Amino acid sequence: MIASAVGSISGSVSGSISPTLSSAAAAVAAKTQKTDWTGHDTRLIVVAVLGIALVVLLTAIAKIHPFLALLVGGLFVGVAGGIPADKLISTLTTGVGGVLGNVGVVVALGAMLGKLLVDSGGADRLVGAIVDRVGEKRAPWAMVLAAMVVGIPMFFEVGLVLMIPIIYLVWKRTGGSILRIGIPALAGLSILHGLIPPHPGPLVAISALHADLGTTLLLGIVTAIPTAIIAGPLYGTFIAKHVHPHPPETLAKQYTVTEREEGETPSVWVTLSVILLPVAIMLAKTVVDVADDNAKSELHRVMDFIGDPIMALLVGVVYAAVVLRFTRAKTSDIMGAALPPIAGILLIIGAGGGFKQMLVGTGIADSIGKAANNSHLSLLLLAWLIAVGIRLATGSATVATVTASGIIAPIAATSTNTSTALLALAVGSGSLFLSHVNDAGFWLVKEFFGMDVKQTFKSWSAMETILSSVSIVVILILGTFVH
């Protein structure tokens, strides 16, 4: 999905990085090194801040539906940011289409898979086994571990749609705020997406900075574990005492009510096979990508097709329909029933993609690069701050990683005192900072967990900020030992 990363959602898309996008990052680096800050750059920053504020006001104060608020906010940013009138609608629809064409399909397939698992009774049986083994008090720790295992080869949204039925069922069994269970899972998925290869962001940073893959992977794991613990089970337990969302009844019923009318409930192992099959397919693609240097080989082409998240989930849905042993009519009914509850979610995340694309189209990333080149900070901190700035402005972790890597690469080439592996991790860390209204992932989490905008800032946005802040501290500490 990353081939259209500028048109997909934040932090979180899938596929292979396009050479065009990498070239664009290099162009940004060259441009920002030669150009001084201008009044136009100041205007773009102001426009971005005002556009984000407008969306917050429309949703939180005026109580306008997020779909409409994001479209209005996006058009404001486009007009005020200087996008030509004849390009406004095409820019907006490119962003919307980029999300719905990729993440939308993933969410729909994930909803079908989750509904099949829940209605079979298998998901409930699996969750019962997990909770009985670890206990209700340790359930958040089990969730962060499960999310990190599931998320190894998966992009954030794919992991989320696979984890949602488990999150809902564990929450149903343990009670309290769903955030106690949900935040650890989100933390585990998100930290892997930002720091750990083979996720596309880290791979782009590794390539741009000429870092060693193995070293980056090792240091990434060292960084990710304490970070996920602090932002996951620890923060999740804390925020669950203060924020009590009300998950949508349609989703709560879809993911917690078992409706199997015939046949035996599948075993725990069958249920696990349904969940892990897409994981295994994508992991196999990753192994081929790393082990086979010939990108044009037949094996590469086959695995690029099979290992694409959409294809992997499609295989998973078909496999679930077979092994869970529903009648054909019942299978069709279940799949059809899975889609209406997510229709609103799809529209909202699509509008979020359009809003983000308007920000990207104004060229605000170039302005942030100029500001970075005038600073005199340590290279690790500078790399993190560049990624933070672009993440805040555009809402896309992928755009932040690609652009920040391009900006920092020529500077890193003249430095021998900073580990390129740690630089790649610093960029990934900054790309996670403060997901907010210009990130379609913000709206995805908000709708899945039934939160309002304020609650989403307190939980999801705060968790992302903790992930970014804790990870850069760990990276800076590692920087005193690794060069």
Phi and psi in degrees as a GROMACS rama.xvg file:
@    title "Ramachandran Plot"
@    xaxis  label "Phi"
@    yaxis  label "Psi"
@TYPE xy
-73.3335  -12.7665  ILE-2
-55.3452  -24.9956  ALA-3
-116.753  45.4472  SER-4
-61.4688  -35.7168  ALA-5
-67.519  -17.9232  VAL-6
-107.817  8.7717  GLY-7
-115.597  -177.748  SER-8
-87.7  164.373  ILE-9
-42.1709  -148.65  SER-10
15.7619  34.8966  GLY-11
174.704  72.5615  SER-12
-139.42  -179.174  VAL-13
-138.637  163.543  SER-14
118.036  -154.644  GLY-15
-113.652  144.951  SER-16
-73.2552  132.079  ILE-17
-78.8566  142.73  SER-18
-59.1294  -32.4876  PRO-19
-61.2649  -41.9505  THR-20
-66.7888  -40.1876  LEU-21
-64.452  -40.4601  SER-22
-63.3909  -37.6682  SER-23
-62.301  -38.5525  ALA-24
-63.822  -41.3785  ALA-25
-64.2124  -38.4437  ALA-26
-63.3521  -39.7276  ALA-27
-59.91  -43.7677  VAL-28
-60.2462  -46.9055  ALA-29
-62.5601  -42.6662  ALA-30
-65.4388  -44.5962  LYS-31
-71.2285  -22.1145  THR-32
-75.5721  -22.7716  GLN-33
-105.683  -12.1343  LYS-34
-113.852  133.933  THR-35
-81.3333  162.201  ASP-36
-65.4178  136.509  TRP-37
-125.439  174.003  THR-38
-63.9281  -30.3834  GLY-39
-62.5743  -39.0248  HIS-40
-64.0916  -41.749  ASP-41
-61.5551  -41.6267  THR-42
-62.4443  -40.7407  ARG-43
-63.4909  -39.7692  LEU-44
-63.3657  -44.1419  ILE-45
-63.0313  -43.6098  VAL-46
-60.4855  -43.3817  VAL-47
-61.6982  -45.1317  ALA-48
-62.7679  -44.5327  VAL-49
-66.198  -39.0079  LEU-50
-62.9419  -43.2635  GLY-51
-64.984  -43.2878  ILE-52
-61.7779  -37.6344  ALA-53
-62.8559  -43.9506  LEU-54
-63.2892  -42.6895  VAL-55
-61.6875  -45.4098  VAL-56
-63.624  -43.2685  LEU-57
-64.7327  -38.6076  LEU-58
-83.9167  -44.3558  THR-59
-84.6652  -35.756  ALA-60
-99.4182  -53.0711  ILE-61
-79.3005  -10.8473  ALA-62
60.3467  32.2233  LYS-63
-79.6414  143.935  ILE-64
-57.4319  137.281  HIS-65
-54.8298  -34.3231  PRO-66
-58.9384  -48.5963  PHE-67
-69.8326  -41.0245  LEU-68
-60.8416  -40.6194  ALA-69
-68.8179  -36.6689  LEU-70
-66.0812  -44.306  LEU-71
-63.4432  -46.2284  VAL-72
-61.7173  -39.4781  GLY-73
-64.4103  -43.0911  GLY-74
-65.2358  -37.5338  LEU-75
-60.6681  -47.0584  PHE-76
-61.3731  -42.4095  VAL-77
-62.8962  -46.3536  GLY-78
-67.0023  -50.4095  VAL-79
-69.6652  -27.0042  ALA-80
-84.7386  -3.17555  GLY-81
90.8706  14.4017  GLY-82
-69.7547  130.253  ILE-83
-56.0536  146.606  PRO-84
-57.2001  -36.495  ALA-85
-76.2948  -6.28008  ASP-86
-106.64  -7.7953  LYS-87
-60.493  -55.3192  LEU-88
-67.3566  -39.3834  ILE-89
-66.0817  -36.2415  SER-90
-65.3058  -43.7129  THR-91
-63.0487  -48.044  LEU-92
-70.6505  -28.1163  THR-93
-61.6096  -43.7523  THR-94
-65.0872  -44.0465  GLY-95
-62.705  -47.1945  VAL-96
-66.1596  -35.0417  GLY-97
-61.5052  -37.727  GLY-98
-75.603  -50.6467  VAL-99
-67.7552  -31.1474  LEU-100
-72.2622  -18.7591  GLY-101
-116.634  -71.5021  ASN-102
-64.638  -35.1342  VAL-103
-59.5087  -43.2289  GLY-104
-66.0905  -40.5837  VAL-105
-61.3801  -45.8856  VAL-106
-62.9037  -41.7984  VAL-107
-63.8533  -45.6322  ALA-108
-65.9527  -38.7027  LEU-109
-63.7247  -38.3765  GLY-110
-63.9067  -40.9058  ALA-111
-62.7484  -45.5651  MET-112
-62.4353  -44.1944  LEU-113
-64.1755  -40.4478  GLY-114
-64.8866  -40.3133  LYS-115
-62.4289  -42.2  LEU-116
-65.2154  -43.4945  LEU-117
-68.046  -47.7038  VAL-118
-67.7581  -23.4147  ASP-119
-74.7949  -18.4197  SER-120
87.1536  -6.85191  GLY-121
-68.0767  -40.2252  GLY-122
-63.9892  -41.4117  ALA-123
-63.9076  -38.7203  ASP-124
-66.2089  -41.7423  ARG-125
-64.0655  -45.7284  LEU-126
-63.1192  -39.3446  VAL-127
-59.058  -41.4279  GLY-128
-64.8515  -39.7562  ALA-129
-66.5658  -49.375  ILE-130
-65.5375  -40.2202  VAL-131
-63.2894  -34.2459  ASP-132
-78.3026  -44.0224  ARG-133
-95.7735  -21.1295  VAL-134
87.0811  154.371  GLY-135
-63.9226  -35.4465  GLU-136
-66.7253  -31.4891  LYS-137
-97.643  7.65842  ARG-138
-57.3182  -41.6655  ALA-139
-59.7099  -35.7177  PRO-140
-68.9524  -37.7368  TRP-141
-64.9644  -35.1333  ALA-142
-69.5388  -41.6197  MET-143
-67.1417  -36.3706  VAL-144
-67.276  -45.2843  LEU-145
-61.4022  -42.0378  ALA-146
-65.1243  -37.5341  ALA-147
-71.3404  -31.4749  MET-148
-71.9628  -49.0421  VAL-149
-63.3797  -35.2981  VAL-150
-82.0844  -2.50724  GLY-151
-54.3349  -52.6792  ILE-152
-98.2573  1.87191  PRO-153
-106.648  148.88  MET-154
-77.8741  159.639  PHE-155
-53.6445  -50.7521  PHE-156
-63.3193  -37.19  GLU-157
-64.4546  -46.65  VAL-158
-61.2807  -38.296  GLY-159
-64.5191  -45.7466  LEU-160
-68.5322  -26.0812  VAL-161
-77.0332  -31.5082  LEU-162
-84.753  -21.6485  MET-163
-55.0986  -47.179  ILE-164
-60.1466  -37.8911  PRO-165
-66.8444  -42.9658  ILE-166
-59.0537  -47.5671  ILE-167
-62.9755  -42.1835  TYR-168
-71.018  -39.7418  LEU-169
-64.9925  -40.844  VAL-170
-60.9016  -40.7744  TRP-171
-60.9389  -38.7226  LYS-172
-78.0743  -35.0974  ARG-173
-94.2343  -21.9889  THR-174
75.5686  -173.915  GLY-175
77.0403  -160.751  GLY-176
-75.1113  138.942  SER-177
-64.2699  -19.9159  ILE-178
-67.1954  -26.0234  LEU-179
-61.1374  -32.4632  ARG-180
-95.4997  -37.6344  ILE-181
-73.3483  -42.1833  GLY-182
-61.052  -44.7335  ILE-183
-58.3999  -39.8112  PRO-184
-65.4922  -43.9138  ALA-185
-62.8839  -39.6608  LEU-186
-64.4244  -43.2864  ALA-187
-62.6629  -42.6467  GLY-188
-68.0884  -43.0786  LEU-189
-71.1791  -41.2961  SER-190
-66.2571  -35.3987  ILE-191
-66.46  -40.8703  LEU-192
-61.793  -35.4359  HIS-193
-84.4067  -31.3791  GLY-194
-116.227  -27.5439  LEU-195
-106.825  120.85  ILE-196
-60.3763  146.195  PRO-197
-96.5308  22.4957  PRO-198
-62.7354  147.13  HIS-199
-63.8445  -38.2189  PRO-200
-57.7228  -57.054  GLY-201
-56.6898  -38.2127  PRO-202
-65.0881  -39.3368  LEU-203
-63.7469  -45.533  VAL-204
-62.7232  -41.9457  ALA-205
-60.5561  -44.0271  ILE-206
-67.3243  -46.0116  SER-207
-65.53  -35.3161  ALA-208
-97.1683  -0.258315  LEU-209
56.8458  43.0617  HIS-210
-86.6687  159.048  ALA-211
-81.4042  128.843  ASP-212
-61.4023  -47.3188  LEU-213
-62.7276  -43.2001  GLY-214
-64.0905  -42.9588  THR-215
-63.0117  -41.3807  THR-216
-61.7612  -46.7121  LEU-217
-62.6701  -49.9676  LEU-218
-67.1598  -31.1438  LEU-219
-64.4936  -41.6414  GLY-220
-64.9593  -43.4205  ILE-221
-59.0353  -38.1639  VAL-222
-75.3904  -39.335  THR-223
-69.5078  -36.9098  ALA-224
-62.4982  -57.2892  ILE-225
-64.4886  -32.5058  PRO-226
-64.6848  -45.9498  THR-227
-64.8886  -35.4034  ALA-228
-64.5738  -45.9248  ILE-229
-69.0409  -46.1917  ILE-230
-80.2486  -18.7474  ALA-231
-94.2403  -95.9136  GLY-232
-58.9334  -39.8002  PRO-233
-70.757  -52.705  LEU-234
-69.7499  -36.532  TYR-235
-59.6087  -42.5394  GLY-236
-64.3227  -38.4477  THR-237
-67.4459  -52.1867  PHE-238
-70.3138  -25.0961  ILE-239
-64.9531  -21.2504  ALA-240
-79.8808  -14.8067  LYS-241
-116.994  -21.7598  HIS-242
-123.757  123.527  VAL-243
-125.23  85.9504  HIS-244
-70.3544  167.131  PRO-245
-121.978  91.665  HIS-246
-53.7014  142.812  PRO-247
-54.2933  135.504  PRO-248
-59.6798  -36.0785  GLU-249
-63.6327  -41.588  THR-250
-73.1059  -39.9666  LEU-251
-59.5112  -41.2497  ALA-252
-69.2707  -41.7612  LYS-253
-61.4623  -37.3659  GLN-254
-102.737  0.321914  TYR-255
-128.056  -13.5382  THR-256
-103.334  117.96  VAL-257
-85.6653  130.548  THR-258
-123.076  26.9712  GLU-259
-67.1997  129.744  ARG-260
-113.32  -14.3659  GLU-261
-144.584  154.349  GLU-262
79.5145  171.317  GLY-263
-86.3423  151.116  GLU-264
-66.5825  132.602  THR-265
-63.4557  152.501  PRO-266
-70.5252  168.615  SER-267
-60.25  -39.4672  VAL-268
-68.749  -38.449  TRP-269
-65.019  -42.5848  VAL-270
-61.9569  -44.6946  THR-271
-61.0209  -38.6797  LEU-272
-63.534  -36.2307  SER-273
-65.5053  -42.3508  VAL-274
-70.2538  -40.7401  ILE-275
-88.5595  -13.4212  LEU-276
-59.2169  -49.4264  LEU-277
-60.6792  -35.5915  PRO-278
-60.8634  -46.7639  VAL-279
-63.9826  -39.3585  ALA-280
-63.7244  -45.6578  ILE-281
-69.9295  -33.6312  MET-282
-65.9975  -38.1394  LEU-283
-62.3074  -40.8705  ALA-284
-61.0358  -41.3459  LYS-285
-62.6127  -43.0546  THR-286
-60.8795  -42.9664  VAL-287
-63.3045  -42.5344  VAL-288
-59.8902  -39.629  ASP-289
-78.6701  -39.1744  VAL-290
-83.9375  -28.78  ALA-291
-108.307  111.319  ASP-292
-76.1259  -16.6711  ASP-293
-86.1699  96.691  ASN-294
-67.3942  -15.2391  ALA-295
-99.7283  7.00185  LYS-296
-68.7568  158.351  SER-297
-60.6015  -40.6533  GLU-298
-61.33  -42.0473  LEU-299
-60.5309  -46.5251  HIS-300
-63.1913  -40.9382  ARG-301
-64.8261  -46.2728  VAL-302
-71.7055  -30.1403  MET-303
-62.392  -34.064  ASP-304
-76.5171  -53.3064  PHE-305
-68.1741  -36.6188  ILE-306
-84.014  -2.65418  GLY-307
-61.1909  137.503  ASP-308
-53.0991  -39.0386  PRO-309
-63.8475  -45.6183  ILE-310
-66.7621  -41.0698  MET-311
-62.2176  -42.1526  ALA-312
-69.7199  -36.0969  LEU-313
-61.6003  -44.3837  LEU-314
-60.362  -40.8759  VAL-315
-62.8443  -40.2196  GLY-316
-65.7438  -44.7578  VAL-317
-63.2756  -43.0019  VAL-318
-61.3447  -43.0209  TYR-319
-62.3291  -41.6347  ALA-320
-61.3468  -29.1507  ALA-321
-82.2863  -52.192  VAL-322
-78.9952  -20.9056  VAL-323
-83.2756  -8.23635  LEU-324
59.2977  46.9687  ARG-325
-85.6893  160.358  PHE-326
-68.7655  160.056  THR-327
-61.6618  -38.8156  ARG-328
-65.6768  -42.3986  ALA-329
-66.1478  -40.4878  LYS-330
-59.3753  -43.9047  THR-331
-63.2513  -41.8228  SER-332
-62.3728  -42.7924  ASP-333
-64.1679  -46.2754  ILE-334
-62.8845  -40.6261  MET-335
-65.1362  -39.066  GLY-336
-69.9505  -19.9849  ALA-337
-74.0399  -21.3875  ALA-338
-85.5884  -42.4491  LEU-339
-54.7264  -41.2979  PRO-340
-63.5303  -20.4139  PRO-341
-101.828  1.49191  ILE-342
-59.3192  -46.1623  ALA-343
-64.3677  -37.3303  GLY-344
-61.7066  -44.1006  ILE-345
-61.827  -42.6669  LEU-346
-64.2322  -39.381  LEU-347
-67.7446  -45.6542  ILE-348
-69.7432  -29.26  ILE-349
-64.7274  -45.0546  GLY-350
-63.5197  -35.3737  ALA-351
-61.4943  -39.0974  GLY-352
-64.5417  -38.035  GLY-353
-65.0537  -41.8335  GLY-354
-62.7586  -44.4977  PHE-355
-63.5756  -39.753  LYS-356
-64.7909  -34.1191  GLN-357
-62.635  -41.7811  MET-358
-64.338  -44.1684  LEU-359
-61.7865  -40.1783  VAL-360
-65.7654  -22.2079  GLY-361
-74.1465  -16.9503  THR-362
85.8913  23.5795  GLY-363
-65.15  -27.2436  ILE-364
-61.6246  -35.4799  ALA-365
-61.3938  -42.0842  ASP-366
-64.3999  -40.1034  SER-367
-66.0113  -37.4564  ILE-368
-61.8699  -39.4087  GLY-369
-61.9888  -44.4686  LYS-370
-60.962  -39.8188  ALA-371
-64.2213  -38.7922  ALA-372
-70.1215  -13.719  ASN-373
-95.1089  2.67243  ASN-374
-93.0313  166.828  SER-375
-132.166  57.7908  HIS-376
-103.704  168.807  LEU-377
-60.6251  150.341  SER-378
-63.2713  -39.1177  LEU-379
-64.4751  -45.7019  LEU-380
-67.9465  -37.2152  LEU-381
-63.392  -44.8025  LEU-382
-59.6283  -41.9092  ALA-383
-64.6456  -45.7929  TRP-384
-66.5943  -36.4422  LEU-385
-61.2461  -47.9434  ILE-386
-63.3396  -39.0146  ALA-387
-60.1598  -47.4251  VAL-388
-61.0526  -44.0376  GLY-389
-70.8632  -36.21  ILE-390
-61.7478  -46.5305  ARG-391
-63.4762  -37.2168  LEU-392
-77.8803  -40.7232  ALA-393
-104.004  -21.129  THR-394
81.1799  -0.681428  GLY-395
-110.623  120.19  SER-396
-65.3388  -35.5065  ALA-397
-68.1989  -47.2088  THR-398
-60.4325  -40.3319  VAL-399
-61.8992  -43.8152  ALA-400
-67.8586  -48.1666  THR-401
-62.3052  -47.3722  VAL-402
-70.23  -44.505  THR-403
-63.6302  -37.6499  ALA-404
-62.8927  -41.8569  SER-405
-65.0812  -35.5823  GLY-406
-71.7588  -41.3328  ILE-407
-83.6043  -21.1604  ILE-408
-57.7386  -49.3553  ALA-409
-65.2862  -29.321  PRO-410
-71.022  -41.878  ILE-411
-64.4013  -30.9448  ALA-412
-64.0698  -24.1475  ALA-413
-96.6942  0.233421  THR-414
-109.699  134.522  SER-415
-113.127  1.94882  THR-416
-100.07  -3.30866  ASN-417
-122.222  131.964  THR-418
-66.1671  127.305  SER-419
-66.9817  -29.6841  THR-420
-63.6475  -43.9065  ALA-421
-68.5945  -32.5601  LEU-422
-62.9096  -43.0534  LEU-423
-61.5154  -40.1746  ALA-424
-69.0466  -36.1563  LEU-425
-63.9792  -39.9566  ALA-426
-62.6493  -47.1128  VAL-427
-61.3437  -38.7381  GLY-428
-62.0236  -45.5317  SER-429
-65.2458  -29.7556  GLY-430
-69.8432  -11.4312  SER-431
-92.2138  -9.70261  LEU-432
-64.7272  129.837  PHE-433
43.4588  70.7766  LEU-434
-63.1311  128.954  SER-435
-141.191  -152.175  HIS-436
-68.7499  -15.3613  VAL-437
-90.9584  7.02416  ASN-438
-108.885  118.405  ASP-439
-61.604  -25.6114  ALA-440
-62.9463  -31.7819  GLY-441
-56.6346  -45.9356  PHE-442
-74.5108  -31.8661  TRP-443
-62.081  -48.8829  LEU-444
-65.2652  -43.4333  VAL-445
-55.3624  -47.7696  LYS-446
-73.402  -39.5417  GLU-447
-63.0543  -34.4473  PHE-448
-99.6161  -0.653546  PHE-449
67.6074  41.1018  GLY-450
-104.674  159.581  MET-451
-88.6645  177.878  ASP-452
-61.3812  -43.1634  VAL-453
-62.7061  -43.9788  LYS-454
-64.2252  -35.8875  GLN-455
-67.7623  -37.7351  THR-456
-63.4873  -42.7983  PHE-457
-67.8771  -29.4525  LYS-458
-103.56  -72.7824  SER-459
-64.8061  -51.3233  TRP-460
-63.0561  -41.6262  SER-461
-64.4579  -40.8912  ALA-462
-61.6006  -43.6524  MET-463
-62.4719  -39.2933  GLU-464
-66.0255  -39.5193  THR-465
-63.6774  -43.6391  ILE-466
-56.0315  -48.1647  LEU-467
-66.4929  -44.2069  SER-468
-69.5133  -45.1759  SER-469
-66.6564  -42.4997  VAL-470
-64.3401  -38.5694  SER-471
-69.4389  -32.3165  ILE-472
-63.3856  -45.3509  VAL-473
-62.0297  -41.8921  VAL-474
-63.8808  -41.9044  ILE-475
-64.3427  -37.9323  LEU-476
-64.5845  -45.3086  ILE-477
-61.6451  -30.7239  LEU-478
-64.2268  -21.3838  GLY-479
-77.0913  -14.4787  THR-480
-111.818  -28.3462  PHE-481
-112.342  129.07  VAL-482
